[in-house]
Amino acid sequence: MKITPQSSLAILIAAAFSFTSANAAAPDKVLAALELPNNPSILADFQTIFTGTNAVQTEEKAATAAASVRKFEMKHVGGNRLLARVEFDQVPPVEESTRYLIYLDTDNNPETGRPDANAKGIDLMATIVGVRQNLGAALYNKELTPKNTATRAVFDGKTLYVTLEAPLPTTGESIPLVGWVLAQRFTPPQGSNSPVQAHFSVSRGKLDVAPLTQGKEATVL
């Protein structure tokens, strides 16, 4: 799926962060970087959205191609906080030509958000770009603003965690969403890896989560 962000519609919330090592970090450090409570259960019981069935990408292939997504998962932590987890076949490359994106329709309404056919209804797009891994959120729904929407991200070896804060439905035992993840590399040989757009629901979390700090740089282990 080829997706071209329409920057003229976007509000960018910028924050810089760097890349972590290949070794998995302790859960408390991951949670602290995501501004989540020090509760290891937060990193469990995700809703699986996509599982790759293609051959596992080799280290040699990963050195020149876009990162291959092996699994994409999501959960609702509590309040307006979602947590996404993306697992790659290999440690994802970090170069000026790389970009990682999570697309999300937060109100499950195709008539709000982006109007273009390839991403119709998408309200929020988290982007992680370049060797400095600049983190931003592009907003396409008038209900989402820089005051009520924020994101943090942590690369932890082969895993990428992205926590997203945005207005969410407040009723029901589960929250219906639409979303997918995209990994890109723009230098030859060009390529991208995008699991198909998915409609899914996440169980409503019960934790009390403080709002993300606005404008604060993300920290990475």
TIKELUM-963541 format. One record per residue (C-alpha): z negated, y, x. Coordinates in Angstrom, 2 decimals, decimal comma. Each point is the difference from the previous one (the first is absolute). Layout:
<nodes>
<node zz="Z" yy="Y" xx="X"/>
...
</nodes>
This chain:
<nodes>
<node zz="0,00" yy="0,00" xx="0,00"/>
<node zz="1,05" yy="3,32" xx="1,49"/>
<node zz="-2,37" yy="2,85" xx="-0,88"/>
<node zz="0,66" yy="3,61" xx="0,87"/>
<node zz="-3,03" yy="2,27" xx="-0,59"/>
<node zz="0,85" yy="3,26" xx="-1,73"/>
<node zz="-1,96" yy="2,37" xx="2,16"/>
<node zz="0,73" yy="2,97" xx="-2,26"/>
<node zz="-2,26" yy="-1,56" xx="-2,62"/>
<node zz="-2,79" yy="-0,92" xx="2,37"/>
<node zz="-3,32" yy="1,61" xx="0,81"/>
<node zz="-1,04" yy="-1,16" xx="3,45"/>
<node zz="-3,62" yy="-0,53" xx="0,96"/>
<node zz="0,11" yy="-0,38" xx="3,80"/>
<node zz="-2,45" yy="-1,74" xx="2,28"/>
<node zz="0,57" yy="-1,45" xx="3,47"/>
<node zz="-1,22" yy="-3,33" xx="1,24"/>
<node zz="0,74" yy="-2,40" xx="2,83"/>
<node zz="0,64" yy="-3,72" xx="0,32"/>
<node zz="-2,68" yy="-2,63" xx="0,44"/>
<node zz="0,06" yy="-3,03" xx="2,30"/>
<node zz="1,25" yy="-3,47" xx="-0,87"/>
<node zz="-3,53" yy="-1,41" xx="-0,32"/>
<node zz="-1,62" yy="0,00" xx="-3,42"/>
<node zz="-2,89" yy="2,42" xx="-0,26"/>
<node zz="-3,40" yy="-0,59" xx="-1,57"/>
<node zz="0,01" yy="0,56" xx="-3,79"/>
<node zz="-2,53" yy="2,83" xx="0,19"/>
<node zz="2,29" yy="1,96" xx="2,32"/>
<node zz="3,01" yy="-0,51" xx="-2,28"/>
<node zz="-2,01" yy="1,12" xx="-3,05"/>
<node zz="-1,38" yy="3,04" xx="1,79"/>
<node zz="3,50" yy="1,09" xx="1,04"/>
<node zz="1,10" yy="-0,29" xx="-3,64"/>
<node zz="-3,07" yy="1,93" xx="-1,23"/>
<node zz="-1,15" yy="-2,99" xx="-2,02"/>
<node zz="-3,57" yy="-1,33" xx="-0,40"/>
<node zz="-1,21" yy="-2,44" xx="2,65"/>
<node zz="0,42" yy="-2,99" xx="-2,30"/>
<node zz="2,08" yy="-2,88" xx="1,47"/>
<node zz="0,85" yy="-1,26" xx="-3,49"/>
<node zz="2,37" yy="2,97" xx="-0,33"/>
<node zz="2,34" yy="-1,76" xx="2,44"/>
<node zz="0,13" yy="-3,13" xx="-2,18"/>
<node zz="1,43" yy="-1,00" xx="-3,38"/>
<node zz="3,27" yy="1,94" xx="0,12"/>
<node zz="2,73" yy="-0,44" xx="-2,60"/>
<node zz="3,04" yy="-1,47" xx="1,77"/>
<node zz="3,15" yy="1,91" xx="-0,93"/>
<node zz="2,53" yy="-1,46" xx="2,41"/>
<node zz="0,10" yy="-2,93" xx="2,42"/>
<node zz="2,94" yy="-0,33" xx="2,37"/>
<node zz="1,85" yy="-3,32" xx="-0,02"/>
<node zz="2,51" yy="0,76" xx="2,75"/>
<node zz="-0,35" yy="-1,36" xx="3,53"/>
<node zz="-2,81" yy="1,58" xx="1,99"/>
<node zz="1,28" yy="2,85" xx="2,17"/>
<node zz="-0,23" yy="-0,77" xx="3,71"/>
<node zz="-1,56" yy="2,32" xx="2,55"/>
<node zz="3,45" yy="0,53" xx="1,53"/>
<node zz="1,48" yy="1,03" xx="-3,34"/>
<node zz="-2,97" yy="2,22" xx="-0,77"/>
<node zz="0,64" yy="1,92" xx="3,21"/>
<node zz="3,30" yy="1,38" xx="-1,33"/>
<node zz="-0,02" yy="-0,38" xx="-3,80"/>
<node zz="-1,98" yy="1,34" xx="-2,93"/>
<node zz="-3,35" yy="-1,70" xx="-0,53"/>
<node zz="0,12" yy="-3,02" xx="-2,28"/>
<node zz="-2,47" yy="0,11" xx="-2,90"/>
<node zz="-1,68" yy="-3,35" xx="-0,54"/>
<node zz="-2,41" yy="1,03" xx="-2,77"/>
<node zz="-0,71" yy="3,08" xx="-2,12"/>
<node zz="-3,30" yy="0,20" xx="-1,89"/>
<node zz="-1,87" yy="2,56" xx="-2,05"/>
<node zz="-3,41" yy="0,44" xx="-1,62"/>
<node zz="-1,96" yy="2,62" xx="-1,90"/>
<node zz="-3,25" yy="0,80" xx="1,79"/>
<node zz="-1,54" yy="2,35" xx="-2,56"/>
<node zz="0,49" yy="3,45" xx="-1,47"/>
<node zz="3,44" yy="1,29" xx="0,96"/>
<node zz="0,21" yy="-2,04" xx="3,19"/>
<node zz="2,57" yy="-2,69" xx="0,70"/>
<node zz="0,29" yy="-2,06" xx="3,18"/>
<node zz="3,25" yy="-1,55" xx="1,21"/>
<node zz="0,30" yy="-2,62" xx="2,72"/>
<node zz="3,30" yy="-0,83" xx="1,71"/>
<node zz="0,28" yy="-2,95" xx="2,36"/>
<node zz="2,93" yy="-0,16" xx="2,43"/>
<node zz="1,40" yy="-2,96" xx="1,94"/>
<node zz="-0,63" yy="1,80" xx="3,27"/>
<node zz="-1,87" yy="3,14" xx="1,08"/>
<node zz="2,17" yy="2,70" xx="-1,61"/>
<node zz="1,93" yy="2,23" xx="2,41"/>
<node zz="-1,11" yy="3,58" xx="0,47"/>
<node zz="2,85" yy="2,25" xx="1,15"/>
<node zz="1,61" yy="3,29" xx="-0,95"/>
<node zz="2,52" yy="-2,02" xx="-1,98"/>
<node zz="-2,50" yy="-1,96" xx="-2,10"/>
<node zz="-1,29" yy="0,77" xx="-3,47"/>
<node zz="-2,26" yy="-1,85" xx="-2,44"/>
<node zz="-0,18" yy="0,93" xx="-3,67"/>
<node zz="-1,93" yy="-1,11" xx="-3,06"/>
<node zz="1,50" yy="0,96" xx="-3,35"/>
<node zz="-2,26" yy="0,07" xx="-3,06"/>
<node zz="0,39" yy="0,82" xx="-3,67"/>
<node zz="-3,60" yy="0,88" xx="-0,83"/>
<node zz="0,40" yy="0,46" xx="-3,76"/>
<node zz="2,46" yy="-2,87" xx="-0,62"/>
<node zz="2,36" yy="2,45" xx="-1,69"/>
<node zz="3,66" yy="0,11" xx="1,13"/>
<node zz="0,47" yy="3,35" xx="-1,73"/>
<node zz="-2,36" yy="1,78" xx="2,39"/>
<node zz="0,38" yy="0,19" xx="3,76"/>
<node zz="3,25" yy="-0,36" xx="1,93"/>
<node zz="3,16" yy="0,10" xx="-2,14"/>
<node zz="2,40" yy="-1,81" xx="2,37"/>
<node zz="0,98" yy="-3,53" xx="-0,93"/>
<node zz="-1,20" yy="-1,69" xx="3,20"/>
<node zz="-3,57" yy="1,29" xx="-0,41"/>
<node zz="-0,16" yy="1,06" xx="-3,64"/>
<node zz="-3,53" yy="0,79" xx="-1,16"/>
<node zz="-1,59" yy="0,01" xx="3,47"/>
<node zz="-2,86" yy="2,52" xx="-0,02"/>
<node zz="-1,32" yy="-0,39" xx="3,55"/>
<node zz="1,59" yy="-0,96" xx="3,30"/>
<node zz="-2,23" yy="-0,49" xx="3,04"/>
<node zz="1,96" yy="0,41" xx="3,24"/>
<node zz="-0,92" yy="-0,90" xx="3,58"/>
<node zz="2,58" yy="1,36" xx="2,42"/>
<node zz="0,76" yy="0,06" xx="3,72"/>
<node zz="-1,77" yy="-0,77" xx="3,24"/>
<node zz="-2,95" yy="2,23" xx="-0,99"/>
<node zz="-0,07" yy="-1,82" xx="-3,33"/>
<node zz="-0,17" yy="3,20" xx="-2,06"/>
<node zz="-1,45" yy="-0,82" xx="-3,37"/>
<node zz="0,98" yy="1,80" xx="-3,18"/>
<node zz="0,19" yy="-0,37" xx="-3,76"/>
<node zz="3,04" yy="1,13" xx="-1,96"/>
<node zz="-0,88" yy="0,79" xx="-3,62"/>
<node zz="2,50" yy="-0,15" xx="-2,86"/>
<node zz="-2,23" yy="0,31" xx="-3,07"/>
<node zz="-1,48" yy="3,33" xx="-1,16"/>
<node zz="-3,31" yy="-1,76" xx="-0,69"/>
<node zz="-0,32" yy="-0,78" xx="3,72"/>
<node zz="-0,89" yy="2,95" xx="2,23"/>
<node zz="-1,30" yy="0,53" xx="3,55"/>
<node zz="-3,43" yy="0,56" xx="-1,56"/>
<node zz="-0,25" yy="-3,38" xx="-1,75"/>
<node zz="2,23" yy="-2,20" xx="2,16"/>
<node zz="-0,53" yy="-1,19" xx="3,57"/>
<node zz="0,65" yy="-2,97" xx="2,26"/>
<node zz="-1,30" yy="-1,62" xx="3,19"/>
<node zz="1,54" yy="-2,78" xx="2,10"/>
<node zz="-1,06" yy="-2,43" xx="2,71"/>
<node zz="2,18" yy="-2,31" xx="2,06"/>
<node zz="-2,11" yy="-2,99" xx="1,02"/>
<node zz="2,11" yy="-2,42" xx="2,04"/>
<node zz="2,61" yy="-1,50" xx="-2,34"/>
<node zz="-1,66" yy="1,58" xx="-3,04"/>
<node zz="0,43" yy="3,44" xx="-1,52"/>
<node zz="-2,66" yy="1,31" xx="-2,39"/>
<node zz="0,77" yy="3,03" xx="-2,17"/>
<node zz="-2,55" yy="1,45" xx="-2,40"/>
<node zz="1,35" yy="2,26" xx="-2,71"/>
<node zz="-1,91" yy="2,38" xx="-2,20"/>
<node zz="1,76" yy="1,30" xx="-3,12"/>
<node zz="-0,66" yy="0,42" xx="-3,72"/>
<node zz="0,06" yy="-3,44" xx="-1,64"/>
<node zz="-0,35" yy="-1,30" xx="-3,57"/>
<node zz="-3,68" yy="-0,07" xx="-0,98"/>
<node zz="0,03" yy="-2,70" xx="-2,70"/>
<node zz="0,60" yy="-3,73" xx="0,04"/>
<node zz="-1,22" yy="-2,83" xx="2,21"/>
<node zz="3,09" yy="0,26" xx="2,16"/>
<node zz="2,31" yy="2,77" xx="1,23"/>
<node zz="3,77" yy="-0,50" xx="-0,39"/>
<node zz="2,07" yy="1,25" xx="2,94"/>
<node zz="3,47" yy="-0,16" xx="1,47"/>
<node zz="0,49" yy="0,00" xx="3,76"/>
<node zz="1,49" yy="-1,36" xx="3,18"/>
<node zz="-0,11" yy="0,45" xx="3,75"/>
<node zz="2,83" yy="0,93" xx="2,36"/>
<node zz="0,19" yy="-0,30" xx="3,80"/>
<node zz="2,85" yy="1,81" xx="1,78"/>
<node zz="1,43" yy="0,45" xx="3,47"/>
<node zz="2,76" yy="2,52" xx="0,56"/>
<node zz="1,26" yy="-0,73" xx="3,52"/>
<node zz="2,57" yy="-2,80" xx="0,60"/>
<node zz="-0,12" yy="-2,64" xx="-1,15"/>
<node zz="-1,05" yy="1,78" xx="-3,17"/>
<node zz="-1,78" yy="-1,93" xx="-2,70"/>
<node zz="-2,60" yy="0,07" xx="-2,70"/>
<node zz="-2,19" yy="-2,49" xx="-1,76"/>
<node zz="-0,93" yy="0,70" xx="-3,59"/>
<node zz="-1,57" yy="-2,46" xx="-2,43"/>
<node zz="1,42" yy="0,42" xx="-3,46"/>
<node zz="-1,49" yy="2,51" xx="-2,42"/>
<node zz="-2,91" yy="-1,66" xx="-1,78"/>
<node zz="-1,85" yy="0,57" xx="-3,28"/>
<node zz="-3,60" yy="-1,17" xx="0,32"/>
<node zz="-3,57" yy="0,66" xx="-1,08"/>
<node zz="-3,17" yy="0,25" xx="2,07"/>
<node zz="-3,45" yy="-0,79" xx="-1,34"/>
<node zz="-2,16" yy="3,06" xx="-0,41"/>
<node zz="-2,50" yy="0,38" xx="2,83"/>
<node zz="-3,62" yy="0,95" xx="-0,60"/>
<node zz="-0,98" yy="1,67" xx="3,27"/>
<node zz="-1,06" yy="3,62" xx="0,16"/>
<node zz="2,41" yy="1,58" xx="2,52"/>
<node zz="-0,22" yy="3,57" xx="1,21"/>
<node zz="3,22" yy="2,05" xx="-0,04"/>
<node zz="2,02" yy="0,00" xx="3,19"/>
<node zz="-0,55" yy="3,03" xx="2,21"/>
<node zz="2,85" yy="2,41" xx="-0,62"/>
<node zz="2,02" yy="1,01" xx="3,02"/>
<node zz="-1,96" yy="-2,16" xx="2,45"/>
<node zz="1,91" yy="-1,87" xx="2,69"/>
<node zz="-0,02" yy="-3,76" xx="-0,44"/>
<node zz="-1,82" yy="-1,97" xx="2,68"/>
<node zz="1,34" yy="-3,22" xx="1,44"/>
<node zz="-1,89" yy="-2,62" xx="2,00"/>
</nodes>
